Amino acid sequence: MLTTIFYNLAMNVIEVMCCKILFETFCEKRKRKNDWSGNLLIILLIFICFLYSNMPWMKAHLLVKMLVGITATAAVMWGYFQTDIRKAFIITILFYGLITVADFIVYIMVYSFFLNDDFIRENYLLEGLLIVAFGKIFDFIIILFIKKNFGHKSVGVMTDAEWIRLMIFPVFTIVTLTAMVMNFRELDNTAQENVLVTIALGMVAMNIMVYYLINDIINRETQLREKTVTETRMKNELAMYRSISDNYETQRRRSHEFKNQIMCIESLMQNGEYEKLEQYVKNISHAISVDKNTINSNNVIVNAILNTKYTEAIEKGIVFTFMVNDLSNIRISDEDIVVILSNLLNNAIEACEKCTGRKIIKLKFVKEKQIILSVKNTCAQKLVFEDGEIVTTKKLNREEHGIGVKNIKNTVEKYGGEYSIKNENNEFSFSICFPMG
């Protein structure tokens, strides 16, 4: 009696966890101060499922049992996830439909190919529990398939090869359960049957534990990536704001110098020292001509970035040509301008440094019918794309590669813009269009 209760409870736990995985595919977990409150909801659902599934009256009325199960599951999952009650009922009905169909398929397969009537009559409890365990792992595989193809966020971090490796354990479990059903037909006592069924249930439970272990690792990796992205943005913003501050201080000093220069010119004119005046004017004209702050777009942030990167490019022997117009009052925030423009120009300068021949950067940042930003640069080798992302050839800091490009893409999408990436004829270009509205 106790053994049967334990097995039934184990089945309920596995079924509830499979349902939770399906909900995680389409819904976000509710934010709570304490995780234990969410865990209590899952434990409550397991207890409810165990109660109604073992009531003799419920077993005789399958329709009522199904309605109670759907209602209880939808209510608990609605409390656990950020979703409305209608969506919770729809996903719950989908789950029960899936497991019903999957269990029916498993039932037909097992009874058609592996068992015979004499074995069923003699070993009903053993083979029944093994078949149920077989059905649960089959349910788990179907839900994993749904999660891979319809899931969001961290699911996309896993490649197809990693998903295949994840599926090895469930497939191995199915093979093992099939071998158990086919070969363990003559057991000496009930203890051996209990051990066999416990192993089968343990393998099914281990599949779910392995899934959540991998899922936790992926979530931590995603959080680390997001942290790296945030730190990169803050680093770029801090560097640009420091540059703006330096430019401001430089401008203050130059304003003071300009006053002194005017006073000096006036003094030379009053004293009639025209030769010295001519030489002095030539000297200060030359200083102005080599002034690094040559770009003016009527946007303080854009000016700071372009002038800083222009100077950096010239110092590294890179030809930097640009086309800008009046960029005042554009609807892109200062922080997002820093993210886009700094990353584009950093990548362009880095690529040009690796070139042995021409080193050219061409920038266009204009406000017309649309806001157009385009950066084109020479590059030493053709870039490799995989799933729409640039694949790095760097051996160091491989995990950090592409963060700048992802920042740019996310920011462009934030403003409803469009982007285009091209890499041909030893040139790389990244073009962006923002709507004016």
C-alpha positions as CSV (number, residue, x, y, z in Angstrom):
1,M,0.0,0.0,0.0
2,L,2.7,2.5,1.0
3,T,4.7,1.5,-2.1
4,T,1.8,2.3,-4.4
5,I,1.3,5.6,-2.7
6,F,4.9,6.5,-3.2
7,Y,4.8,5.6,-6.8
8,N,1.6,7.6,-7.4
9,L,3.1,10.6,-5.6
10,A,6.3,10.3,-7.7
11,M,4.2,10.3,-10.9
12,N,2.3,13.4,-9.8
13,V,5.6,15.2,-9.1
14,I,6.9,14.4,-12.5
15,E,3.7,15.4,-14.2
16,V,3.5,18.8,-12.4
17,M,7.2,19.5,-13.2
18,C,6.5,18.8,-16.9
19,C,3.5,21.2,-16.7
20,K,5.8,23.8,-15.1
21,I,8.3,23.5,-18.0
22,L,5.6,24.0,-20.6
23,F,4.4,27.1,-18.8
24,E,8.0,28.4,-18.6
25,T,8.0,28.2,-22.4
26,F,5.3,30.8,-22.8
27,C,5.2,32.8,-19.5
28,E,7.5,34.7,-17.2
29,K,7.7,33.8,-13.5
30,R,6.1,36.3,-11.2
31,K,8.5,38.5,-9.3
32,R,8.3,37.7,-5.6
33,K,10.3,38.9,-2.6
34,N,10.8,35.2,-1.5
35,D,11.2,32.2,-3.8
36,W,9.7,29.9,-1.2
37,S,6.2,31.3,-1.8
38,G,6.3,30.1,-5.4
39,N,7.7,26.7,-4.4
40,L,4.8,26.4,-2.0
41,L,2.4,26.8,-4.9
42,I,4.0,24.0,-6.8
43,I,3.9,21.8,-3.7
44,L,0.3,22.6,-3.2
45,L,-0.5,21.6,-6.8
46,I,1.3,18.3,-6.4
47,F,-0.7,17.6,-3.2
48,I,-4.0,18.5,-5.0
49,C,-3.1,16.3,-8.0
50,F,-2.2,13.4,-5.6
51,L,-5.5,13.7,-3.7
52,Y,-7.9,13.8,-6.7
53,S,-6.0,11.2,-8.7
54,N,-6.3,8.6,-5.8
55,M,-9.9,9.2,-4.9
56,P,-11.9,6.1,-5.9
57,W,-14.9,8.3,-6.9
58,M,-12.7,10.4,-9.2
59,K,-11.3,7.3,-10.8
60,A,-14.8,6.3,-11.8
61,H,-15.6,9.7,-13.3
62,L,-12.8,10.6,-15.6
63,L,-14.4,13.7,-17.0
64,V,-14.9,15.2,-13.6
65,K,-11.3,14.2,-12.7
66,M,-10.0,16.0,-15.8
67,L,-12.0,19.2,-15.1
68,V,-10.7,19.3,-11.5
69,G,-7.1,18.7,-12.7
70,I,-7.4,21.5,-15.3
71,T,-9.0,24.0,-12.9
72,A,-6.5,23.3,-10.1
73,T,-3.5,23.4,-12.4
74,A,-4.6,26.6,-14.2
75,A,-5.3,28.4,-10.9
76,V,-1.9,27.5,-9.4
77,M,0.1,28.3,-12.5
78,W,-1.8,31.6,-12.8
79,G,-0.5,32.4,-9.4
80,Y,3.0,31.3,-10.2
81,F,3.5,32.9,-13.6
82,Q,2.8,36.4,-15.0
83,T,-0.2,35.6,-17.1
84,D,-3.9,36.0,-17.2
85,I,-6.3,33.3,-16.2
86,R,-7.5,32.6,-19.7
87,K,-4.0,32.0,-21.0
88,A,-3.4,29.8,-18.0
89,F,-6.4,27.7,-18.8
90,I,-5.4,27.5,-22.5
91,I,-1.8,26.3,-21.7
92,T,-3.2,23.8,-19.1
93,I,-5.7,22.3,-21.6
94,L,-2.8,22.1,-24.1
95,F,-0.7,20.3,-21.5
96,Y,-3.4,17.7,-20.6
97,G,-4.2,17.2,-24.3
98,L,-0.5,16.6,-25.0
99,I,0.0,14.1,-22.2
100,T,-3.2,12.3,-23.0
101,V,-2.3,11.9,-26.6
102,A,1.3,10.9,-25.7
103,D,0.2,8.4,-23.1
104,F,-2.2,6.8,-25.6
105,I,0.5,6.5,-28.3
106,V,2.8,4.9,-25.7
107,Y,0.1,2.6,-24.6
108,I,-0.6,1.4,-28.2
109,M,3.2,1.1,-29.0
110,V,4.0,-0.9,-25.9
111,Y,1.0,-3.2,-26.0
112,S,1.3,-3.8,-29.8
113,F,5.0,-4.6,-30.0
114,F,6.4,-5.6,-26.6
115,L,3.7,-7.3,-24.4
116,N,1.3,-10.2,-24.7
117,D,-1.9,-11.0,-22.9
118,D,-0.4,-13.6,-20.5
119,F,2.3,-11.2,-19.4
120,I,-0.4,-8.5,-18.8
121,R,-2.5,-10.7,-16.6
122,E,0.5,-12.0,-14.6
123,N,2.4,-8.8,-14.1
124,Y,-0.2,-6.1,-14.3
125,L,1.2,-3.8,-11.6
126,L,4.9,-4.0,-12.7
127,E,4.3,-3.5,-16.4
128,G,1.7,-0.9,-15.7
129,L,4.1,1.2,-13.7
130,L,6.9,0.8,-16.2
131,I,4.6,1.9,-19.0
132,V,3.5,4.9,-17.1
133,A,7.1,5.8,-16.5
134,F,7.7,5.3,-20.2
135,G,4.8,7.6,-21.0
136,K,6.2,10.4,-18.6
137,I,9.6,10.4,-20.3
138,F,7.8,10.6,-23.7
139,D,5.8,13.6,-22.4
140,F,9.0,15.2,-21.2
141,I,10.6,14.9,-24.7
142,I,7.5,16.4,-26.4
143,I,7.6,19.4,-24.0
144,L,11.3,19.9,-24.6
145,F,10.6,19.9,-28.3
146,I,8.0,22.6,-27.8
147,K,10.3,24.6,-25.6
148,K,13.1,24.5,-28.2
149,N,10.9,25.7,-31.0
150,F,8.6,28.1,-29.2
151,G,10.6,29.2,-26.2
152,H,12.1,32.6,-25.6
153,K,15.0,34.3,-23.8
154,S,17.6,31.9,-22.5
155,V,16.4,29.0,-24.8
156,G,18.0,30.8,-27.7
157,V,21.4,30.6,-26.1
158,M,21.6,26.8,-26.7
159,T,22.7,25.7,-30.2
160,D,21.1,22.8,-32.0
161,A,24.1,20.6,-31.1
162,E,23.7,21.4,-27.4
163,W,20.0,20.5,-27.7
164,I,20.9,17.2,-29.3
165,R,23.3,16.5,-26.4
166,L,20.6,17.4,-23.9
167,M,18.2,14.9,-25.6
168,I,20.7,12.0,-25.2
169,F,19.7,11.3,-21.6
170,P,15.9,11.1,-22.3
171,V,16.5,8.9,-25.3
172,F,18.7,6.7,-23.2
173,T,16.0,6.5,-20.6
174,I,13.5,5.4,-23.2
175,V,15.8,2.7,-24.4
176,T,16.4,1.5,-20.8
177,L,12.7,1.5,-20.0
178,T,11.9,-0.4,-23.2
179,A,14.5,-3.0,-22.2
180,M,13.0,-3.3,-18.7
181,V,9.5,-3.9,-20.1
182,M,10.8,-6.5,-22.6
183,N,13.2,-8.5,-20.4
184,F,12.2,-8.3,-16.8
185,R,9.2,-10.6,-17.0
186,E,10.1,-13.2,-14.4
187,L,10.9,-11.7,-11.0
188,D,11.3,-13.7,-7.8
189,N,9.6,-11.4,-5.4
190,T,7.9,-8.0,-4.8
191,A,11.1,-6.4,-3.6
192,Q,12.7,-6.9,-6.9
193,E,9.7,-5.3,-8.6
194,N,9.9,-2.3,-6.3
195,V,13.6,-1.8,-7.0
196,L,12.9,-2.0,-10.7
197,V,10.1,0.5,-10.7
198,T,12.1,2.8,-8.4
199,I,15.0,2.8,-10.8
200,A,12.6,3.6,-13.7
201,L,11.0,6.5,-11.8
202,G,14.4,7.7,-10.7
203,M,15.6,7.9,-14.3
204,V,12.6,9.9,-15.3
205,A,13.1,12.2,-12.3
206,M,16.8,12.6,-13.2
207,N,15.9,13.8,-16.7
208,I,13.9,16.7,-15.1
209,M,16.7,17.4,-12.7
210,V,19.3,17.5,-15.5
211,Y,17.0,19.8,-17.5
212,Y,16.7,22.3,-14.6
213,L,20.5,22.1,-13.9
214,I,21.2,23.0,-17.5
215,N,18.5,25.7,-17.4
216,D,20.0,27.3,-14.3
217,I,23.4,27.3,-15.9
218,I,22.0,29.0,-19.0
219,N,20.2,31.5,-16.9
220,R,23.4,32.4,-15.1
221,E,25.2,32.7,-18.4
222,T,22.5,35.0,-19.7
223,Q,22.7,37.1,-16.5
224,L,26.5,37.3,-16.9
225,R,26.1,38.4,-20.5
226,E,23.5,41.0,-19.6
227,K,25.9,42.2,-16.8
228,T,28.7,42.4,-19.3
229,V,26.5,44.3,-21.8
230,T,25.6,46.8,-19.0
231,E,29.2,47.3,-18.0
232,T,30.2,47.8,-21.6
233,R,27.5,50.5,-22.0
234,M,28.5,52.2,-18.8
235,K,32.2,52.1,-19.8
236,N,31.5,53.7,-23.2
237,E,29.2,56.3,-21.6
238,L,31.7,57.2,-18.9
239,A,34.5,57.5,-21.5
240,M,32.4,59.8,-23.7
241,Y,31.2,61.9,-20.8
242,R,34.8,62.3,-19.7
243,S,35.7,63.3,-23.2
244,I,32.9,65.9,-23.1
245,S,34.1,67.2,-19.8
246,D,37.7,67.4,-21.1
247,N,36.4,69.3,-24.2
248,Y,34.5,71.7,-22.0
249,E,37.5,72.5,-19.9
250,T,39.6,72.8,-23.1
251,Q,37.1,75.2,-24.5
252,R,37.2,77.3,-21.4
253,R,41.0,77.5,-21.6
254,R,40.8,78.4,-25.2
255,S,38.3,81.1,-24.5
256,H,40.7,82.6,-22.0
257,E,43.6,82.2,-24.5
258,F,41.5,83.9,-27.2
259,K,41.0,87.0,-25.0
260,N,44.7,87.2,-24.4
261,Q,45.4,86.7,-28.1
262,I,43.0,89.6,-29.0
263,M,44.7,91.8,-26.4
264,C,48.1,90.9,-27.9
265,I,47.0,91.7,-31.4
266,E,45.6,95.1,-30.3
267,S,48.9,95.9,-28.5
268,L,51.0,95.0,-31.6
269,M,48.7,97.1,-33.8
270,Q,48.9,100.1,-31.5
271,N,52.7,99.9,-31.4
272,G,52.9,99.5,-35.2
273,E,54.8,96.2,-35.0
274,Y,53.2,94.8,-38.1
275,E,55.9,92.2,-38.9
276,K,55.5,90.7,-35.4
277,L,51.7,91.0,-35.8
278,E,51.8,89.1,-39.1
279,Q,54.0,86.3,-37.7
280,Y,51.8,86.1,-34.6
281,V,48.6,85.8,-36.6
282,K,50.2,83.0,-38.7
283,N,51.2,81.1,-35.6
284,I,47.7,81.2,-34.0
285,S,46.1,80.4,-37.4
286,H,48.2,77.3,-37.7
287,A,47.2,76.2,-34.2
288,I,43.5,76.6,-35.1
289,S,44.0,74.6,-38.3
290,V,45.3,71.6,-36.4
291,D,42.6,71.9,-33.7
292,K,41.2,68.4,-33.2
293,N,37.7,69.6,-32.6
294,T,36.9,70.0,-36.3
295,I,33.5,68.3,-36.4
296,N,30.4,70.2,-35.5
297,S,27.0,68.7,-35.9
298,N,25.2,70.9,-33.4
299,N,24.9,67.9,-31.1
300,V,27.3,68.0,-28.1
301,I,27.4,64.2,-27.7
302,V,27.9,63.5,-31.4
303,N,30.6,66.1,-31.5
304,A,32.5,64.6,-28.5
305,I,32.4,61.1,-30.0
306,L,33.3,62.0,-33.5
307,N,36.1,64.4,-32.6
308,T,37.6,61.9,-30.1
309,K,37.4,59.0,-32.6
310,Y,38.7,61.2,-35.4
311,T,41.8,62.1,-33.5
312,E,42.3,58.5,-32.5
313,A,42.0,57.3,-36.1
314,I,44.4,60.0,-37.4
315,E,47.0,59.0,-34.7
316,K,46.8,55.4,-35.9
317,G,47.3,56.3,-39.6
318,I,43.6,55.7,-40.5
319,V,42.0,58.0,-43.1
320,F,38.7,59.2,-41.6
321,T,36.1,60.8,-43.9
322,F,32.7,61.9,-42.7
323,M,29.5,63.6,-43.7
324,V,27.3,65.1,-41.1
325,N,24.7,67.8,-41.0
326,D,22.5,69.5,-38.3
327,L,21.8,66.7,-35.8
328,S,20.3,68.9,-33.1
329,N,17.0,67.8,-31.7
330,I,17.2,64.2,-32.9
331,R,15.0,61.9,-30.8
332,I,17.7,59.4,-29.9
333,S,18.8,59.8,-26.3
334,D,22.4,60.7,-25.4
335,E,23.0,57.3,-23.8
336,D,21.9,55.5,-26.9
337,I,23.9,57.7,-29.2
338,V,27.0,56.7,-27.2
339,V,26.1,53.0,-27.5
340,I,25.6,53.1,-31.2
341,L,28.3,55.5,-32.4
342,S,31.0,54.4,-30.0
343,N,30.6,50.7,-30.7
344,L,30.5,51.3,-34.5
345,L,33.6,53.5,-34.5
346,N,35.5,51.3,-32.0
347,N,34.9,48.2,-34.2
348,A,35.9,50.2,-37.3
349,I,39.1,51.4,-35.8
350,E,40.0,47.9,-34.5
351,A,39.3,46.4,-38.0
352,C,41.4,49.0,-39.7
353,E,44.4,48.5,-37.4
354,K,44.6,44.9,-38.7
355,C,44.8,46.0,-42.3
356,T,48.2,46.0,-44.0
357,G,47.1,48.1,-46.9
358,R,44.4,50.8,-47.1
359,K,43.0,52.0,-43.7
360,I,39.9,54.0,-44.3
361,I,36.7,54.8,-42.3
362,K,33.8,56.5,-44.0
363,L,31.0,57.8,-41.8
364,K,27.7,59.4,-42.8
365,F,25.4,60.7,-40.0
366,V,22.7,63.0,-41.4
367,K,19.1,64.0,-40.7
368,E,17.0,64.1,-43.8
369,K,13.6,62.4,-44.3
370,Q,15.1,59.8,-42.0
371,I,18.0,59.7,-39.6
372,I,20.8,57.8,-41.5
373,L,23.9,56.5,-39.8
374,S,26.4,54.5,-41.9
375,V,29.9,53.4,-41.0
376,K,32.1,51.7,-43.7
377,N,35.6,50.5,-43.1
378,T,38.3,48.4,-44.7
379,C,38.9,45.0,-43.1
380,A,41.7,42.4,-43.5
381,Q,39.5,39.4,-43.8
382,K,35.9,38.4,-44.5
383,L,33.8,38.0,-41.4
384,V,31.9,34.8,-40.7
385,F,28.2,35.0,-39.8
386,E,26.2,32.3,-38.0
387,D,22.5,32.6,-37.1
388,G,22.7,36.4,-37.9
389,E,25.6,37.0,-35.5
390,I,29.3,37.7,-36.2
391,V,31.5,34.7,-35.3
392,T,34.8,35.8,-33.8
393,T,38.2,34.4,-34.7
394,K,39.7,35.7,-31.5
395,K,41.2,33.2,-29.1
396,L,41.0,35.6,-26.1
397,N,37.8,37.0,-24.6
398,R,35.7,35.0,-27.0
399,E,32.6,35.2,-24.8
400,E,32.7,39.0,-24.9
401,H,32.8,39.2,-28.7
402,G,29.7,40.5,-30.4
403,I,28.4,42.4,-27.3
404,G,29.0,45.7,-29.1
405,V,27.0,44.6,-32.2
406,K,24.2,43.2,-30.0
407,N,24.1,46.5,-28.1
408,I,23.7,48.3,-31.4
409,K,21.0,46.0,-32.7
410,N,19.0,46.2,-29.4
411,T,19.2,50.0,-29.5
412,V,18.2,50.3,-33.1
413,E,15.1,48.0,-32.5
414,K,14.2,50.1,-29.5
415,Y,13.6,53.1,-31.8
416,G,11.9,51.1,-34.5
417,G,14.8,51.5,-36.8
418,E,16.3,49.1,-39.4
419,Y,19.9,48.1,-40.0
420,S,21.9,46.4,-42.7
421,I,25.3,44.6,-42.4
422,K,27.5,44.0,-45.5
423,N,30.9,42.5,-45.8
424,E,32.3,42.4,-49.3
425,N,35.4,43.5,-51.3
426,N,37.5,43.8,-48.1
427,E,35.0,46.3,-46.7
428,F,32.6,46.1,-43.8
429,S,29.6,48.4,-43.6
430,F,26.9,48.8,-40.9
431,S,24.0,51.0,-42.0
432,I,21.1,52.2,-39.8
433,C,17.9,54.1,-40.6
434,F,15.8,55.7,-37.9
435,P,12.3,57.1,-38.5
436,M,12.0,60.8,-37.8
437,G,8.8,60.5,-35.7
